[in-house]
């Protein structure tokens, strides 16, 4: 149980402070540009939309959203997990589901935020040629619609995979008298489950393993579970 309870929050708190200060400082330094408007699908206070302005607005919006996402994930890390005293707060597997949900929602959100800057850029730089600007706008809209549809499909699939329960039965602790210690945490079993290969683990311990692998930690036998990305809290560099 000591391995499960040994969580050091100091590095997480330091990173959270750095992220919050960086976000506030960025919004303050560029307060005249009003980048916060991009988060509500509006446009910042730029009059000339050239290529560099477009790239700057899109990248800045991307960084703002990603910092907010990492702050949310950091707060999830600080949220207490289920303890060995029976007090259920947040299970490891459920936290991984929230990680995956936040990441996929942020990717879909960013894909929507980039629409208006691109439209302003296309319209402002092709005012003299309506036919050409209409063609470019139609081409961009077609590609964007496909990307949004694809993102929605991935988001729906990830939601189904993220919140699925493990398809393994639980095992009464009194049936594990010969070997009452989990092979992963080396402590007494807590909510033990048995895999299809007949190996037994704590549900929380094996959940952390199954977030990255679809096989047994001991024999590497393939398990009938779906794999959802970003359950370990990874933040992608997704930008479209």
N, C-alpha and C positions, 0 to 999 in steps of 0.2 A: 504493500500500500504506500510505502514511502516513495517509490518511483512514480506513482500516479499523482501524489500530492506535491511533488517537487517542481513547482512552477515559479519561475522568476519573472516578475512583471516589470522590473526596472528597465530592461532594454525596450520593451513595448511602450512604456510610458515616455521614454526619451524620444522614440520615433514619432509618437503621437504629438508630442510638443513641437518637434521640428516641423511636422506636416502642417499643424494648425498655424504656427507662426509663419511658415512659408506661404500658406494660402492667404492669410490676412495681409501679409506684407505685399504680395503680388497684387491683390485687389486694391490695396491702398496706393501703391506706386503708379498703377495704371487706372486710377479712379476716373480720370477724364475720358478714357476709352469706354468705360461702362461695360466691362466684359461680363458682368453678372447678367446683363440682358440676354446674352447668348444662351444662358441656362433656361430661359423661358421662351425660347424659339423667336427671340427678337434679334435685332442687329445692333452692334456697338456703334459708337458715334464716329464713324468714318465716312467721309464724303467721296473720296476717290478709291474705287475698288480695283486696284491693279493686282497682278499675280502675287506680289510680295505681301500685300495687305491680306489677301485671301489666305495665304499659307500661315501668316502670323495669327490671324483670327482663329483658324481651325486648330492650329497647334496649341494655342493658349487655352482655348476651350477644352481641348483634349486633356491638357495638364490639370486644369481646374477640376474636371470630373474625376480624373484618376486619383487626385489627392483626396477628394471627398470619399471615393470608394475605399482607399487605403485607411482613412480615418475610421470608417464604418467597420472595416475588418479588424482594425486594432481594438475597437471597443468590444467586438465579439470575443477577441482573445481575453480581454480583461473580465468578461462575464464569467461567473463561476460555473464550473462543470459539475456534474453529479459527483458527490463525494461518497466515500466508503461508509458513511454514517447513515445512508439511506435517504439523504436530502437531495431530491432531484432538482437541479437547477437548469442545466442545459447539457444534453448528452453530446458526446464527441461526434457521433454520426449526424445529429441534427445541426450542429455547428458547421460541419462540412457542407451540409445541404444549404445553409444560409450563405456560406462562402460562394458556392456555385451559383446560387440565385442572384446574389448581388453582382457578380461578375458578368453574367449573361445579360442582366437587365441594363447594366452600365454600357455594355457593347451595343445593345439595341438603342439605348438612349443617345449615345454618341453618333450612331448612324443617322438618327433623325436630326440631331443638332447641326450636322454639316450641310443639310439641304439648303437652308436659306442663304448662307454665305455664298454657296456656289451659284445660286440663282441670281443674286445681286451682281456677282462677278460677270456672269454671262451676259446679263442685260445691260450693265453699265459699259461694257467694253465692245458691244456690237450694236450700238444705237443707230449707226449709219447704214447698217445692212440688216433689215428686219428678217429677210428670208434666211440668211445665214444664222442669225441668233436664234431663230425659231427652230432650225434644224439641230443646232447644238443643244438647245434646251430640251428638245424632244429626245435626242440621243441620251442626254444625261438623265432625264426622267425615266427612260426605259431601263437603263442600267441600275439606277437607284431603286426603282420599284422591284427589280429582281433581287437586289441585295437585301432590301427590307423584307421581302417575302422569305428569302433564305434565312435571314436572322430570326424571323418569327418561327420558322420551322425548327431551327436549332434551339431556340428558347423554349418552345413547347416540349421538345424532346428532352431537354435537360431538366425541365421541371418534373417530368414524369420519372426520370431516372434518379434525380436528386432526393426525392422524398419517398422513394420506395423502401419498404422494410426488407431486412435481410431474410431470405427464404430458408432459414435454418431453425430447427426446433431447439427449444431450451432444454437443459438437463438439470434435474434435481441435484442439489449439492450432496445429499446423502448417498447418491449413487457414485460419488467420486471419492470415496474414502481412501482407496489405494493411492491415488495421486490427486491431492487437493490443491495443487499449485499450478497457476497458469504458466505455460512455457514462455510467454512473452514478458509479463511483468514480474514473474517469479514470486508472486504473492498468492494468497488464497483466492479461489474463484469468486467472482462477483457476477451474477447473472450469466452463468456459463451457457454457451450454445455449442452444438456439435455440427461440424461441417459434413459435407457429403463423403469426405474421405475418412470420417470417424474421429478426427482430431477435435479436441475440446479446447476452447479458449474463453476468456472473459469477453463479453459482447463489446465492451468499450475498446479493449485492446485489439481485437481482430478487426473492428471497424476502422481503426486508424490505418491498419495495414491494407484493408480492402479499398480504401480511398485511392490507393495508387496501384494496386495489383488485383487481378481477378483470379488468384490462385491461393492455395493453402500456404501459410508461412513455413510449414515444416516440410511437406512432401512436394510442394509446387503443383499439386493437382488442380486442374482447371475447375473453376466454380461457376455455377449458372447464375451469375449476377451481371447487371448492366453497369457499365463504367461511365461516370459523369466527370467531366473535367473540372478543374479549379476547386476541387473539394479541399485541397490543402492550403487554400488562401492565396494562391498565386494570382498576381495581377498582370494581365496581358498588355501588350503594346498595340492593341487593336485600334485601328484608325482608318475609316473610309469616308 
